[in-house]
Amino acid sequence: VIDPKLLEILVCPRCRSSLTGTDELVCSDDSCGLVYPVRDGVPVLLIDGAGQPS
Ligand SMILES: [Zn+2]
C-alpha cells in the first residue's frame, strides 16, 4: 500500500505520466502502461524492473 501523497509526486520514469494503483503502480499512459512493483511499501520505479501490461 502506498501513501497517496507519495503517489501524487511519482511519475513514470519512461514517459512522465502519472501512476495509479495500490499493490503495484500502473502507468496511466495507454501507450506506455508499464507496471511497477511495490516492495515493502516502496515503489520500485525502474524501467528494467517494470512489467508490461498483460
Ligand atoms: Zn509510462
mmCIF file of the protein (N, C-alpha, C, O) and its ligand, coordinates in Angstrom:
data_MODEL
# 
_entry.id   MODEL 
# 
loop_
_entity.id 
_entity.type 
_entity.pdbx_number_of_molecules 
1 polymer     1 
2 non-polymer 1 
# 
_entity_poly.entity_id                      1 
_entity_poly.type                           'polypeptide(L)' 
_entity_poly.nstd_linkage                   no 
_entity_poly.nstd_monomer                   no 
_entity_poly.pdbx_seq_one_letter_code       VIDPKLLEILVCPRCRSSLTGTDELVCSDDSCGLVYPVRDGVPVLLIDGAGQPS 
_entity_poly.pdbx_seq_one_letter_code_can   VIDPKLLEILVCPRCRSSLTGTDELVCSDDSCGLVYPVRDGVPVLLIDGAGQPS 
_entity_poly.pdbx_strand_id                 A 
# 
loop_
_entity_poly_seq.entity_id 
_entity_poly_seq.num 
_entity_poly_seq.mon_id 
_entity_poly_seq.hetero 
1 1  VAL n 
1 2  ILE n 
1 3  ASP n 
1 4  PRO n 
1 5  LYS n 
1 6  LEU n 
1 7  LEU n 
1 8  GLU n 
1 9  ILE n 
1 10 LEU n 
1 11 VAL n 
1 12 CYS n 
1 13 PRO n 
1 14 ARG n 
1 15 CYS n 
1 16 ARG n 
1 17 SER n 
1 18 SER n 
1 19 LEU n 
1 20 THR n 
1 21 GLY n 
1 22 THR n 
1 23 ASP n 
1 24 GLU n 
1 25 LEU n 
1 26 VAL n 
1 27 CYS n 
1 28 SER n 
1 29 ASP n 
1 30 ASP n 
1 31 SER n 
1 32 CYS n 
1 33 GLY n 
1 34 LEU n 
1 35 VAL n 
1 36 TYR n 
1 37 PRO n 
1 38 VAL n 
1 39 ARG n 
1 40 ASP n 
1 41 GLY n 
1 42 VAL n 
1 43 PRO n 
1 44 VAL n 
1 45 LEU n 
1 46 LEU n 
1 47 ILE n 
1 48 ASP n 
1 49 GLY n 
1 50 ALA n 
1 51 GLY n 
1 52 GLN n 
1 53 PRO n 
1 54 SER n 
# 
loop_
_struct_asym.id 
_struct_asym.entity_id 
A 1 
B 2 
# 
loop_
_chem_comp.id 
_chem_comp.type 
_chem_comp.mon_nstd_flag 
ALA 'L-peptide linking' y 
ARG 'L-peptide linking' y 
ASP 'L-peptide linking' y 
CYS 'L-peptide linking' y 
GLN 'L-peptide linking' y 
GLU 'L-peptide linking' y 
GLY 'peptide linking'   y 
ILE 'L-peptide linking' y 
LEU 'L-peptide linking' y 
LYS 'L-peptide linking' y 
PRO 'L-peptide linking' y 
SER 'L-peptide linking' y 
THR 'L-peptide linking' y 
TYR 'L-peptide linking' y 
VAL 'L-peptide linking' y 
ZN  non-polymer         . 
# 
_pdbx_entity_nonpoly.entity_id   2 
_pdbx_entity_nonpoly.name        ? 
_pdbx_entity_nonpoly.comp_id     ZN 
# 
_pdbx_nonpoly_scheme.asym_id         B 
_pdbx_nonpoly_scheme.entity_id       2 
_pdbx_nonpoly_scheme.mon_id          ZN 
_pdbx_nonpoly_scheme.ndb_seq_num     1 
_pdbx_nonpoly_scheme.pdb_seq_num     101 
_pdbx_nonpoly_scheme.auth_seq_num    101 
_pdbx_nonpoly_scheme.pdb_mon_id      ZN 
_pdbx_nonpoly_scheme.auth_mon_id     ZN 
_pdbx_nonpoly_scheme.pdb_strand_id   A 
_pdbx_nonpoly_scheme.pdb_ins_code    . 
# 
loop_
_atom_site.group_PDB 
_atom_site.id 
_atom_site.type_symbol 
_atom_site.label_atom_id 
_atom_site.label_alt_id 
_atom_site.label_comp_id 
_atom_site.label_asym_id 
_atom_site.label_entity_id 
_atom_site.label_seq_id 
_atom_site.pdbx_PDB_ins_code 
_atom_site.Cartn_x 
_atom_site.Cartn_y 
_atom_site.Cartn_z 
_atom_site.occupancy 
_atom_site.B_iso_or_equiv 
_atom_site.pdbx_formal_charge 
_atom_site.auth_seq_id 
_atom_site.auth_comp_id 
_atom_site.auth_asym_id 
_atom_site.auth_atom_id 
_atom_site.pdbx_PDB_model_num 
ATOM   1   N  N  . VAL A 1 1  ? 0.856  -1.192 0.000   1.00 0.00 ? 1   VAL A N  1 
ATOM   2   C  CA . VAL A 1 1  ? 0.000  0.000  0.000   1.00 0.00 ? 1   VAL A CA 1 
ATOM   3   C  C  . VAL A 1 1  ? 0.893  1.243  0.000   1.00 0.00 ? 1   VAL A C  1 
ATOM   4   O  O  . VAL A 1 1  ? 1.910  1.298  0.691   1.00 0.00 ? 1   VAL A O  1 
ATOM   5   N  N  . ILE A 1 2  ? 0.493  2.214  -0.774  1.00 0.00 ? 2   ILE A N  1 
ATOM   6   C  CA . ILE A 1 2  ? 1.330  3.393  -0.958  1.00 0.00 ? 2   ILE A CA 1 
ATOM   7   C  C  . ILE A 1 2  ? 0.643  4.635  -0.408  1.00 0.00 ? 2   ILE A C  1 
ATOM   8   O  O  . ILE A 1 2  ? -0.569 4.805  -0.541  1.00 0.00 ? 2   ILE A O  1 
ATOM   9   N  N  . ASP A 1 3  ? 1.427  5.485  0.202   1.00 0.00 ? 3   ASP A N  1 
ATOM   10  C  CA . ASP A 1 3  ? 0.933  6.774  0.684   1.00 0.00 ? 3   ASP A CA 1 
ATOM   11  C  C  . ASP A 1 3  ? 0.415  7.597  -0.499  1.00 0.00 ? 3   ASP A C  1 
ATOM   12  O  O  . ASP A 1 3  ? 1.151  7.837  -1.456  1.00 0.00 ? 3   ASP A O  1 
ATOM   13  N  N  . PRO A 1 4  ? -0.842 8.029  -0.438  1.00 0.00 ? 4   PRO A N  1 
ATOM   14  C  CA . PRO A 1 4  ? -1.416 8.802  -1.559  1.00 0.00 ? 4   PRO A CA 1 
ATOM   15  C  C  . PRO A 1 4  ? -0.624 10.058 -1.882  1.00 0.00 ? 4   PRO A C  1 
ATOM   16  O  O  . PRO A 1 4  ? -0.552 10.473 -3.039  1.00 0.00 ? 4   PRO A O  1 
ATOM   17  N  N  . LYS A 1 5  ? -0.036 10.657 -0.866  1.00 0.00 ? 5   LYS A N  1 
ATOM   18  C  CA . LYS A 1 5  ? 0.752  11.867 -1.124  1.00 0.00 ? 5   LYS A CA 1 
ATOM   19  C  C  . LYS A 1 5  ? 2.029  11.544 -1.878  1.00 0.00 ? 5   LYS A C  1 
ATOM   20  O  O  . LYS A 1 5  ? 2.502  12.335 -2.694  1.00 0.00 ? 5   LYS A O  1 
ATOM   21  N  N  . LEU A 1 6  ? 2.576  10.384 -1.598  1.00 0.00 ? 6   LEU A N  1 
ATOM   22  C  CA . LEU A 1 6  ? 3.749  9.943  -2.336  1.00 0.00 ? 6   LEU A CA 1 
ATOM   23  C  C  . LEU A 1 6  ? 3.364  9.651  -3.789  1.00 0.00 ? 6   LEU A C  1 
ATOM   24  O  O  . LEU A 1 6  ? 4.092  9.975  -4.727  1.00 0.00 ? 6   LEU A O  1 
ATOM   25  N  N  . LEU A 1 7  ? 2.223  9.045  -3.934  1.00 0.00 ? 7   LEU A N  1 
ATOM   26  C  CA . LEU A 1 7  ? 1.756  8.688  -5.275  1.00 0.00 ? 7   LEU A CA 1 
ATOM   27  C  C  . LEU A 1 7  ? 1.574  9.929  -6.149  1.00 0.00 ? 7   LEU A C  1 
ATOM   28  O  O  . LEU A 1 7  ? 1.798  9.885  -7.359  1.00 0.00 ? 7   LEU A O  1 
ATOM   29  N  N  . GLU A 1 8  ? 1.173  11.022 -5.532  1.00 0.00 ? 8   GLU A N  1 
ATOM   30  C  CA . GLU A 1 8  ? 0.940  12.253 -6.289  1.00 0.00 ? 8   GLU A CA 1 
ATOM   31  C  C  . GLU A 1 8  ? 2.207  12.784 -6.953  1.00 0.00 ? 8   GLU A C  1 
ATOM   32  O  O  . GLU A 1 8  ? 2.144  13.383 -8.027  1.00 0.00 ? 8   GLU A O  1 
ATOM   33  N  N  . ILE A 1 9  ? 3.333  12.570 -6.328  1.00 0.00 ? 9   ILE A N  1 
ATOM   34  C  CA . ILE A 1 9  ? 4.567  13.150 -6.859  1.00 0.00 ? 9   ILE A CA 1 
ATOM   35  C  C  . ILE A 1 9  ? 5.350  12.172 -7.724  1.00 0.00 ? 9   ILE A C  1 
ATOM   36  O  O  . ILE A 1 9  ? 6.343  12.537 -8.353  1.00 0.00 ? 9   ILE A O  1 
ATOM   37  N  N  . LEU A 1 10 ? 4.891  10.930 -7.745  1.00 0.00 ? 10  LEU A N  1 
ATOM   38  C  CA . LEU A 1 10 ? 5.602  9.949  -8.557  1.00 0.00 ? 10  LEU A CA 1 
ATOM   39  C  C  . LEU A 1 10 ? 5.127  9.992  -10.004 1.00 0.00 ? 10  LEU A C  1 
ATOM   40  O  O  . LEU A 1 10 ? 3.939  10.169 -10.276 1.00 0.00 ? 10  LEU A O  1 
ATOM   41  N  N  . VAL A 1 11 ? 6.048  9.832  -10.902 1.00 0.00 ? 11  VAL A N  1 
ATOM   42  C  CA . VAL A 1 11 ? 5.690  9.731  -12.317 1.00 0.00 ? 11  VAL A CA 1 
ATOM   43  C  C  . VAL A 1 11 ? 6.424  8.549  -12.931 1.00 0.00 ? 11  VAL A C  1 
ATOM   44  O  O  . VAL A 1 11 ? 7.439  8.084  -12.413 1.00 0.00 ? 11  VAL A O  1 
ATOM   45  N  N  . CYS A 1 12 ? 5.894  8.083  -14.026 1.00 0.00 ? 12  CYS A N  1 
ATOM   46  C  CA . CYS A 1 12 ? 6.537  7.007  -14.762 1.00 0.00 ? 12  CYS A CA 1 
ATOM   47  C  C  . CYS A 1 12 ? 7.909  7.486  -15.251 1.00 0.00 ? 12  CYS A C  1 
ATOM   48  O  O  . CYS A 1 12 ? 7.998  8.528  -15.901 1.00 0.00 ? 12  CYS A O  1 
ATOM   49  N  N  . PRO A 1 13 ? 8.967  6.748  -14.952 1.00 0.00 ? 13  PRO A N  1 
ATOM   50  C  CA . PRO A 1 13 ? 10.305 7.176  -15.382 1.00 0.00 ? 13  PRO A CA 1 
ATOM   51  C  C  . PRO A 1 13 ? 10.500 7.116  -16.895 1.00 0.00 ? 13  PRO A C  1 
ATOM   52  O  O  . PRO A 1 13 ? 11.438 7.713  -17.423 1.00 0.00 ? 13  PRO A O  1 
ATOM   53  N  N  . ARG A 1 14 ? 9.638  6.417  -17.579 1.00 0.00 ? 14  ARG A N  1 
ATOM   54  C  CA . ARG A 1 14 ? 9.791  6.320  -19.026 1.00 0.00 ? 14  ARG A CA 1 
ATOM   55  C  C  . ARG A 1 14 ? 9.070  7.446  -19.751 1.00 0.00 ? 14  ARG A C  1 
ATOM   56  O  O  . ARG A 1 14 ? 9.634  8.063  -20.655 1.00 0.00 ? 14  ARG A O  1 
ATOM   57  N  N  . CYS A 1 15 ? 7.811  7.720  -19.358 1.00 0.00 ? 15  CYS A N  1 
ATOM   58  C  CA . CYS A 1 15 ? 7.021  8.684  -20.127 1.00 0.00 ? 15  CYS A CA 1 
ATOM   59  C  C  . CYS A 1 15 ? 6.550  9.872  -19.293 1.00 0.00 ? 15  CYS A C  1 
ATOM   60  O  O  . CYS A 1 15 ? 5.919  10.785 -19.826 1.00 0.00 ? 15  CYS A O  1 
ATOM   61  N  N  . ARG A 1 16 ? 6.844  9.874  -18.008 1.00 0.00 ? 16  ARG A N  1 
ATOM   62  C  CA . ARG A 1 16 ? 6.499  11.005 -17.129 1.00 0.00 ? 16  ARG A CA 1 
ATOM   63  C  C  . ARG A 1 16 ? 5.010  11.171 -16.898 1.00 0.00 ? 16  ARG A C  1 
ATOM   64  O  O  . ARG A 1 16 ? 4.562  12.237 -16.478 1.00 0.00 ? 16  ARG A O  1 
ATOM   65  N  N  . SER A 1 17 ? 4.250  10.141 -17.165 1.00 0.00 ? 17  SER A N  1 
ATOM   66  C  CA . SER A 1 17 ? 2.823  10.202 -16.863 1.00 0.00 ? 17  SER A CA 1 
ATOM   67  C  C  . SER A 1 17 ? 2.600  9.835  -15.401 1.00 0.00 ? 17  SER A C  1 
ATOM   68  O  O  . SER A 1 17 ? 3.489  9.283  -14.752 1.00 0.00 ? 17  SER A O  1 
ATOM   69  N  N  . SER A 1 18 ? 1.423  10.141 -14.888 1.00 0.00 ? 18  SER A N  1 
ATOM   70  C  CA . SER A 1 18 ? 1.128  9.810  -13.503 1.00 0.00 ? 18  SER A CA 1 
ATOM   71  C  C  . SER A 1 18 ? 0.910  8.305  -13.358 1.00 0.00 ? 18  SER A C  1 
ATOM   72  O  O  . SER A 1 18 ? 0.682  7.588  -14.332 1.00 0.00 ? 18  SER A O  1 
ATOM   73  N  N  . LEU A 1 19 ? 0.988  7.859  -12.111 1.00 0.00 ? 19  LEU A N  1 
ATOM   74  C  CA . LEU A 1 19 ? 0.852  6.441  -11.818 1.00 0.00 ? 19  LEU A CA 1 
ATOM   75  C  C  . LEU A 1 19 ? -0.365 6.210  -10.944 1.00 0.00 ? 19  LEU A C  1 
ATOM   76  O  O  . LEU A 1 19 ? -0.731 7.060  -10.132 1.00 0.00 ? 19  LEU A O  1 
ATOM   77  N  N  . THR A 1 20 ? -0.988 5.057  -11.116 1.00 0.00 ? 20  THR A N  1 
ATOM   78  C  CA . THR A 1 20 ? -2.135 4.704  -10.295 1.00 0.00 ? 20  THR A CA 1 
ATOM   79  C  C  . THR A 1 20 ? -1.936 3.304  -9.736  1.00 0.00 ? 20  THR A C  1 
ATOM   80  O  O  . THR A 1 20 ? -1.121 2.529  -10.236 1.00 0.00 ? 20  THR A O  1 
ATOM   81  N  N  . GLY A 1 21 ? -2.695 2.992  -8.690  1.00 0.00 ? 21  GLY A N  1 
ATOM   82  C  CA . GLY A 1 21 ? -2.618 1.645  -8.146  1.00 0.00 ? 21  GLY A CA 1 
ATOM   83  C  C  . GLY A 1 21 ? -2.245 1.647  -6.684  1.00 0.00 ? 21  GLY A C  1 
ATOM   84  O  O  . GLY A 1 21 ? -1.894 2.686  -6.124  1.00 0.00 ? 21  GLY A O  1 
ATOM   85  N  N  . THR A 1 22 ? -2.322 0.474  -6.060  1.00 0.00 ? 22  THR A N  1 
ATOM   86  C  CA . THR A 1 22 ? -2.026 0.353  -4.645  1.00 0.00 ? 22  THR A CA 1 
ATOM   87  C  C  . THR A 1 22 ? -0.981 -0.735 -4.400  1.00 0.00 ? 22  THR A C  1 
ATOM   88  O  O  . THR A 1 22 ? 0.080  -0.463 -3.838  1.00 0.00 ? 22  THR A O  1 
ATOM   89  N  N  . ASP A 1 23 ? -1.274 -1.944 -4.812  1.00 0.00 ? 23  ASP A N  1 
ATOM   90  C  CA . ASP A 1 23 ? -0.317 -3.029 -4.609  1.00 0.00 ? 23  ASP A CA 1 
ATOM   91  C  C  . ASP A 1 23 ? 0.779  -3.010 -5.656  1.00 0.00 ? 23  ASP A C  1 
ATOM   92  O  O  . ASP A 1 23 ? 1.846  -3.596 -5.473  1.00 0.00 ? 23  ASP A O  1 
ATOM   93  N  N  . GLU A 1 24 ? 0.503  -2.333 -6.744  1.00 0.00 ? 24  GLU A N  1 
ATOM   94  C  CA . GLU A 1 24 ? 1.508  -2.115 -7.775  1.00 0.00 ? 24  GLU A CA 1 
ATOM   95  C  C  . GLU A 1 24 ? 1.140  -0.812 -8.449  1.00 0.00 ? 24  GLU A C  1 
ATOM   96  O  O  . GLU A 1 24 ? 0.005  -0.350 -8.336  1.00 0.00 ? 24  GLU A O  1 
ATOM   97  N  N  . LEU A 1 25 ? 2.087  -0.215 -9.149  1.00 0.00 ? 25  LEU A N  1 
ATOM   98  C  CA . LEU A 1 25 ? 1.834  1.064  -9.794  1.00 0.00 ? 25  LEU A CA 1 
ATOM   99  C  C  . LEU A 1 25 ? 1.740  0.875  -11.299 1.00 0.00 ? 25  LEU A C  1 
ATOM   100 O  O  . LEU A 1 25 ? 2.617  0.285  -11.930 1.00 0.00 ? 25  LEU A O  1 
ATOM   101 N  N  . VAL A 1 26 ? 0.655  1.392  -11.855 1.00 0.00 ? 26  VAL A N  1 
ATOM   102 C  CA . VAL A 1 26 ? 0.430  1.247  -13.283 1.00 0.00 ? 26  VAL A CA 1 
ATOM   103 C  C  . VAL A 1 26 ? 0.499  2.623  -13.927 1.00 0.00 ? 26  VAL A C  1 
ATOM   104 O  O  . VAL A 1 26 ? -0.157 3.563  -13.477 1.00 0.00 ? 26  VAL A O  1 
ATOM   105 N  N  . CYS A 1 27 ? 1.290  2.735  -14.975 1.00 0.00 ? 27  CYS A N  1 
ATOM   106 C  CA . CYS A 1 27 ? 1.391  3.985  -15.712 1.00 0.00 ? 27  CYS A CA 1 
ATOM   107 C  C  . CYS A 1 27 ? 0.038  4.308  -16.345 1.00 0.00 ? 27  CYS A C  1 
ATOM   108 O  O  . CYS A 1 27 ? -0.631 3.436  -16.900 1.00 0.00 ? 27  CYS A O  1 
ATOM   109 N  N  . SER A 1 28 ? -0.347 5.576  -16.248 1.00 0.00 ? 28  SER A N  1 
ATOM   110 C  CA . SER A 1 28 ? -1.679 5.954  -16.742 1.00 0.00 ? 28  SER A CA 1 
ATOM   111 C  C  . SER A 1 28 ? -1.699 6.206  -18.246 1.00 0.00 ? 28  SER A C  1 
ATOM   112 O  O  . SER A 1 28 ? -2.764 6.410  -18.827 1.00 0.00 ? 28  SER A O  1 
ATOM   113 N  N  . ASP A 1 29 ? -0.532 6.192  -18.875 1.00 0.00 ? 29  ASP A N  1 
ATOM   114 C  CA . ASP A 1 29 ? -0.477 6.426  -20.315 1.00 0.00 ? 29  ASP A CA 1 
ATOM   115 C  C  . ASP A 1 29 ? -0.759 5.116  -21.049 1.00 0.00 ? 29  ASP A C  1 
ATOM   116 O  O  . ASP A 1 29 ? -0.070 4.115  -20.852 1.00 0.00 ? 29  ASP A O  1 
ATOM   117 N  N  . ASP A 1 30 ? -1.781 5.145  -21.896 1.00 0.00 ? 30  ASP A N  1 
ATOM   118 C  CA . ASP A 1 30 ? -2.196 3.921  -22.579 1.00 0.00 ? 30  ASP A CA 1 
ATOM   119 C  C  . ASP A 1 30 ? -1.106 3.341  -23.478 1.00 0.00 ? 30  ASP A C  1 
ATOM   120 O  O  . ASP A 1 30 ? -0.995 2.124  -23.629 1.00 0.00 ? 30  ASP A O  1 
ATOM   121 N  N  . SER A 1 31 ? -0.313 4.217  -24.066 1.00 0.00 ? 31  SER A N  1 
ATOM   122 C  CA . SER A 1 31 ? 0.707  3.727  -24.993 1.00 0.00 ? 31  SER A CA 1 
ATOM   123 C  C  . SER A 1 31 ? 1.952  3.239  -24.264 1.00 0.00 ? 31  SER A C  1 
ATOM   124 O  O  . SER A 1 31 ? 2.812  2.597  -24.867 1.00 0.00 ? 31  SER A O  1 
ATOM   125 N  N  . CYS A 1 32 ? 2.051  3.533  -22.988 1.00 0.00 ? 32  CYS A N  1 
ATOM   126 C  CA . CYS A 1 32 ? 3.188  3.066  -22.182 1.00 0.00 ? 32  CYS A CA 1 
ATOM   127 C  C  . CYS A 1 32 ? 2.720  1.913  -21.311 1.00 0.00 ? 32  CYS A C  1 
ATOM   128 O  O  . CYS A 1 32 ? 3.034  0.752  -21.571 1.00 0.00 ? 32  CYS A O  1 
ATOM   129 N  N  . GLY A 1 33 ? 1.956  2.253  -20.263 1.00 0.00 ? 33  GLY A N  1 
ATOM   130 C  CA . GLY A 1 33 ? 1.289  1.230  -19.471 1.00 0.00 ? 33  GLY A CA 1 
ATOM   131 C  C  . GLY A 1 33 ? 2.184  0.299  -18.691 1.00 0.00 ? 33  GLY A C  1 
ATOM   132 O  O  . GLY A 1 33 ? 1.766  -0.808 -18.351 1.00 0.00 ? 33  GLY A O  1 
ATOM   133 N  N  . LEU A 1 34 ? 3.409  0.712  -18.394 1.00 0.00 ? 34  LEU A N  1 
ATOM   134 C  CA . LEU A 1 34 ? 4.278  -0.156 -17.600 1.00 0.00 ? 34  LEU A CA 1 
ATOM   135 C  C  . LEU A 1 34 ? 3.720  -0.344 -16.191 1.00 0.00 ? 34  LEU A C  1 
ATOM   136 O  O  . LEU A 1 34 ? 3.047  0.532  -15.647 1.00 0.00 ? 34  LEU A O  1 
ATOM   137 N  N  . VAL A 1 35 ? 4.014  -1.489 -15.627 1.00 0.00 ? 35  VAL A N  1 
ATOM   138 C  CA . VAL A 1 35 ? 3.545  -1.822 -14.280 1.00 0.00 ? 35  VAL A CA 1 
ATOM   139 C  C  . VAL A 1 35 ? 4.762  -1.973 -13.377 1.00 0.00 ? 35  VAL A C  1 
ATOM   140 O  O  . VAL A 1 35 ? 5.633  -2.808 -13.621 1.00 0.00 ? 35  VAL A O  1 
ATOM   141 N  N  . TYR A 1 36 ? 4.807  -1.149 -12.326 1.00 0.00 ? 36  TYR A N  1 
ATOM   142 C  CA . TYR A 1 36 ? 5.956  -1.154 -11.422 1.00 0.00 ? 36  TYR A CA 1 
ATOM   143 C  C  . TYR A 1 36 ? 5.592  -1.861 -10.118 1.00 0.00 ? 36  TYR A C  1 
ATOM   144 O  O  . TYR A 1 36 ? 4.528  -1.612 -9.551  1.00 0.00 ? 36  TYR A O  1 
ATOM   145 N  N  . PRO A 1 37 ? 6.457  -2.725 -9.651  1.00 0.00 ? 37  PRO A N  1 
ATOM   146 C  CA . PRO A 1 37 ? 6.177  -3.432 -8.398  1.00 0.00 ? 37  PRO A CA 1 
ATOM   147 C  C  . PRO A 1 37 ? 6.378  -2.523 -7.195  1.00 0.00 ? 37  PRO A C  1 
ATOM   148 O  O  . PRO A 1 37 ? 7.093  -1.523 -7.264  1.00 0.00 ? 37  PRO A O  1 
ATOM   149 N  N  . VAL A 1 38 ? 5.736  -2.888 -6.093  1.00 0.00 ? 38  VAL A N  1 
ATOM   150 C  CA . VAL A 1 38 ? 5.924  -2.187 -4.825  1.00 0.00 ? 38  VAL A CA 1 
ATOM   151 C  C  . VAL A 1 38 ? 6.442  -3.205 -3.816  1.00 0.00 ? 38  VAL A C  1 
ATOM   152 O  O  . VAL A 1 38 ? 5.808  -4.229 -3.558  1.00 0.00 ? 38  VAL A O  1 
ATOM   153 N  N  . ARG A 1 39 ? 7.614  -2.899 -3.250  1.00 0.00 ? 39  ARG A N  1 
ATOM   154 C  CA . ARG A 1 39 ? 8.205  -3.832 -2.294  1.00 0.00 ? 39  ARG A CA 1 
ATOM   155 C  C  . ARG A 1 39 ? 8.268  -3.191 -0.924  1.00 0.00 ? 39  ARG A C  1 
ATOM   156 O  O  . ARG A 1 39 ? 8.909  -2.155 -0.741  1.00 0.00 ? 39  ARG A O  1 
ATOM   157 N  N  . ASP A 1 40 ? 7.603  -3.807 0.038   1.00 0.00 ? 40  ASP A N  1 
ATOM   158 C  CA . ASP A 1 40 ? 7.571  -3.285 1.398   1.00 0.00 ? 40  ASP A CA 1 
ATOM   159 C  C  . ASP A 1 40 ? 7.114  -1.834 1.438   1.00 0.00 ? 40  ASP A C  1 
ATOM   160 O  O  . ASP A 1 40 ? 7.634  -1.033 2.215   1.00 0.00 ? 40  ASP A O  1 
ATOM   161 N  N  . GLY A 1 41 ? 6.134  -1.498 0.594   1.00 0.00 ? 41  GLY A N  1 
ATOM   162 C  CA . GLY A 1 41 ? 5.583  -0.155 0.585   1.00 0.00 ? 41  GLY A CA 1 
ATOM   163 C  C  . GLY A 1 41 ? 6.403  0.850  -0.196  1.00 0.00 ? 41  GLY A C  1 
ATOM   164 O  O  . GLY A 1 41 ? 6.057  2.030  -0.245  1.00 0.00 ? 41  GLY A O  1 
ATOM   165 N  N  . VAL A 1 42 ? 7.476  0.402  -0.800  1.00 0.00 ? 42  VAL A N  1 
ATOM   166 C  CA . VAL A 1 42 ? 8.339  1.298  -1.565  1.00 0.00 ? 42  VAL A CA 1 
ATOM   167 C  C  . VAL A 1 42 ? 8.224  0.985  -3.053  1.00 0.00 ? 42  VAL A C  1 
ATOM   168 O  O  . VAL A 1 42 ? 8.531  -0.124 -3.489  1.00 0.00 ? 42  VAL A O  1 
ATOM   169 N  N  . PRO A 1 43 ? 7.779  1.970  -3.824  1.00 0.00 ? 43  PRO A N  1 
ATOM   170 C  CA . PRO A 1 43 ? 7.660  1.742  -5.258  1.00 0.00 ? 43  PRO A CA 1 
ATOM   171 C  C  . PRO A 1 43 ? 9.033  1.549  -5.900  1.00 0.00 ? 43  PRO A C  1 
ATOM   172 O  O  . PRO A 1 43 ? 9.974  2.284  -5.604  1.00 0.00 ? 43  PRO A O  1 
ATOM   173 N  N  . VAL A 1 44 ? 9.135  0.577  -6.760  1.00 0.00 ? 44  VAL A N  1 
ATOM   174 C  CA . VAL A 1 44 ? 10.385 0.321  -7.469  1.00 0.00 ? 44  VAL A CA 1 
ATOM   175 C  C  . VAL A 1 44 ? 10.224 0.849  -8.889  1.00 0.00 ? 44  VAL A C  1 
ATOM   176 O  O  . VAL A 1 44 ? 9.750  0.154  -9.788  1.00 0.00 ? 44  VAL A O  1 
ATOM   177 N  N  . LEU A 1 45 ? 10.639 2.116  -9.060  1.00 0.00 ? 45  LEU A N  1 
ATOM   178 C  CA . LEU A 1 45 ? 10.419 2.770  -10.343 1.00 0.00 ? 45  LEU A CA 1 
ATOM   179 C  C  . LEU A 1 45 ? 11.629 2.604  -11.254 1.00 0.00 ? 45  LEU A C  1 
ATOM   180 O  O  . LEU A 1 45 ? 12.327 3.565  -11.577 1.00 0.00 ? 45  LEU A O  1 
ATOM   181 N  N  . LEU A 1 46 ? 11.854 1.377  -11.652 1.00 0.00 ? 46  LEU A N  1 
ATOM   182 C  CA . LEU A 1 46 ? 12.938 1.085  -12.573 1.00 0.00 ? 46  LEU A CA 1 
ATOM   183 C  C  . LEU A 1 46 ? 12.324 0.518  -13.847 1.00 0.00 ? 46  LEU A C  1 
ATOM   184 O  O  . LEU A 1 46 ? 11.519 -0.413 -13.808 1.00 0.00 ? 46  LEU A O  1 
ATOM   185 N  N  . ILE A 1 47 ? 12.718 1.095  -14.971 1.00 0.00 ? 47  ILE A N  1 
ATOM   186 C  CA . ILE A 1 47 ? 12.171 0.597  -16.229 1.00 0.00 ? 47  ILE A CA 1 
ATOM   187 C  C  . ILE A 1 47 ? 12.545 -0.861 -16.441 1.00 0.00 ? 47  ILE A C  1 
ATOM   188 O  O  . ILE A 1 47 ? 11.746 -1.653 -16.940 1.00 0.00 ? 47  ILE A O  1 
ATOM   189 N  N  . ASP A 1 48 ? 13.760 -1.203 -16.059 1.00 0.00 ? 48  ASP A N  1 
ATOM   190 C  CA . ASP A 1 48 ? 14.205 -2.581 -16.228 1.00 0.00 ? 48  ASP A CA 1 
ATOM   191 C  C  . ASP A 1 48 ? 13.432 -3.557 -15.351 1.00 0.00 ? 48  ASP A C  1 
ATOM   192 O  O  . ASP A 1 48 ? 13.303 -4.734 -15.689 1.00 0.00 ? 48  ASP A O  1 
ATOM   193 N  N  . GLY A 1 49 ? 12.910 -3.061 -14.208 1.00 0.00 ? 49  GLY A N  1 
ATOM   194 C  CA . GLY A 1 49 ? 12.182 -3.936 -13.315 1.00 0.00 ? 49  GLY A CA 1 
ATOM   195 C  C  . GLY A 1 49 ? 10.695 -3.907 -13.527 1.00 0.00 ? 49  GLY A C  1 
ATOM   196 O  O  . GLY A 1 49 ? 9.954  -4.621 -12.851 1.00 0.00 ? 49  GLY A O  1 
ATOM   197 N  N  . ALA A 1 50 ? 10.240 -3.085 -14.465 1.00 0.00 ? 50  ALA A N  1 
ATOM   198 C  CA . ALA A 1 50 ? 8.815  -2.943 -14.694 1.00 0.00 ? 50  ALA A CA 1 
ATOM   199 C  C  . ALA A 1 50 ? 8.289  -4.068 -15.566 1.00 0.00 ? 50  ALA A C  1 
ATOM   200 O  O  . ALA A 1 50 ? 9.010  -4.657 -16.371 1.00 0.00 ? 50  ALA A O  1 
ATOM   201 N  N  . GLY A 1 51 ? 7.007  -4.345 -15.378 1.00 0.00 ? 51  GLY A N  1 
ATOM   202 C  CA . GLY A 1 51 ? 6.357  -5.356 -16.194 1.00 0.00 ? 51  GLY A CA 1 
ATOM   203 C  C  . GLY A 1 51 ? 5.561  -4.710 -17.293 1.00 0.00 ? 51  GLY A C  1 
ATOM   204 O  O  . GLY A 1 51 ? 5.157  -3.552 -17.189 1.00 0.00 ? 51  GLY A O  1 
ATOM   205 N  N  . GLN A 1 52 ? 5.336  -5.461 -18.344 1.00 0.00 ? 52  GLN A N  1 
ATOM   206 C  CA . GLN A 1 52 ? 4.474  -4.975 -19.414 1.00 0.00 ? 52  GLN A CA 1 
ATOM   207 C  C  . GLN A 1 52 ? 3.031  -5.268 -19.036 1.00 0.00 ? 52  GLN A C  1 
ATOM   208 O  O  . GLN A 1 52 ? 2.760  -6.219 -18.304 1.00 0.00 ? 52  GLN A O  1 
ATOM   209 N  N  . PRO A 1 53 ? 2.104  -4.455 -19.532 1.00 0.00 ? 53  PRO A N  1 
ATOM   210 C  CA . PRO A 1 53 ? 0.691  -4.734 -19.247 1.00 0.00 ? 53  PRO A CA 1 
ATOM   211 C  C  . PRO A 1 53 ? 0.270  -6.056 -19.852 1.00 0.00 ? 53  PRO A C  1 
ATOM   212 O  O  . PRO A 1 53 ? 0.694  -6.411 -20.952 1.00 0.00 ? 53  PRO A O  1 
ATOM   213 N  N  . SER A 1 54 ? -0.558 -6.777 -19.138 1.00 0.00 ? 54  SER A N  1 
ATOM   214 C  CA . SER A 1 54 ? -0.995 -8.065 -19.632 1.00 0.00 ? 54  SER A CA 1 
ATOM   215 C  C  . SER A 1 54 ? -2.295 -7.940 -20.391 1.00 0.00 ? 54  SER A C  1 
ATOM   216 O  O  . SER A 1 54 ? -2.820 -8.938 -20.886 1.00 0.00 ? 54  SER A O  1 
HETATM 217 ZN ZN . ZN  B 2 .  ? 4.762  5.305  -18.645 1.00 0.00 2 101 ZN  A ZN 1 
# 
